[in-house]
Amino acid sequence: MPTHGNLYADLPPPGSDEAFDTLLERPGMRIERIVSHGHASPAGFWYDQAQTEWVIVVRGEAVLAFEDGERRAMAAGDWVTIAPHRRHRVESTGPATVWLAVHVDS
């Protein structure tokens, strides 16, 4: 696990999947960088996570959709806290969108 770095260094090129890089992990907590290049969750797929997730778009843009009908358009600097088991999906992302996600036990 790295001890230092730059969120924008060594960004993966566009591919078929989003790229997830763990930056720090401790019991009950994980911080990761996510890089999206026009990605979206598959149709009918919902994330249903046991941990609270705090996520910020640090570059680019994205749209999150929640099972309860809420849609949240996000631009650089926008963040959201997602409660455990609140089903959500990535509806769309722009090219070279960089996220920072913090997952913590509730």
N, C-alpha and C positions, 0 to 999 in steps of 0.2 A: 504494500500500500504506500502511495507516495507521501512524502512529508512536506512537499511544497510544489507549486506549479502555477499555471496560468489557465484559467477557464477556456481561453480561446486558442491555446496552443494545441497543435496536433489534432485538429478537428478531423474526424473521419470523413471521407468523401461520400457523396450520395450512394446509397445502396438500398437493398430491399427491406432492411430493418433499421429501426432506430438504434443508436449506440448508447449503451449505459456504462458509465465508468464510476466505480465506487471511489470516492475521495477520502472518506473517513468512516470507520465502522467501530462501534463500541456496543456493549450489551444494551439492547433496547433502542438503538439509534443507528441510522445509516444516512450518510449524505452522498448524493450521487449527481454527476453531470449527465444530462441526457442531450443528445444531439439528434435533431429531426430534420429531414430534408423533404418536406412535402408529405410526411407520413400521416396516417390516420389509423385508428383502431379498426380491425376488421368489422364488417357489418355484423350486428348482433352481439359483439363482444363487449363485456363490461368489466372494468377493474372492480374488485371487491376485496379490499385490503383490510387486514386486522389492525394495522397501525394507523395513527393519524399521519397525514401527509401534508407538509407545507411545501408549496412549489412556486417558483418565480420564473418568469421568462426574462432572461438577461440579455437576449438578442433575438430578434425576429418577431414572429407572431404565431398565435395558435388559437384554436377554439376548443374549449372543453364542453362536453355535454353530460348532463346528469340524468339519471333514470327518472327523476321526478319532473323532468321537463325543462329545468333551468339550462340555459346555454350561456357560457361566459367567454366573450372574445377577449383575448389577452395580447398586449403589446409589451415591448421591453419595459421592465420595471413593474409590471403588474404581477401580483401574487395572490394566492388563495390558500386557505386551510381547508383540507378535506377530511371530514370526520371518518372514523373507522366504519367500514362497511357501507359507506355512501357510494353507491355504484355510479361509476363515471367512465367516460371514454374520451379519447382524443378524436375530435371530429375532423380537424385539419391542422396543418402546420405550414409555415412558410419555409422557403429554402434556408438552410443553415441556421435553424432556430436552436438556440442553446437555452436549456433549462437548468435550474439548480433545485433539486428535490431533497427534502429532509423528511425522513420517516422515523417516527418515535412511537414507542409503546405508550398506550393510553393508561 
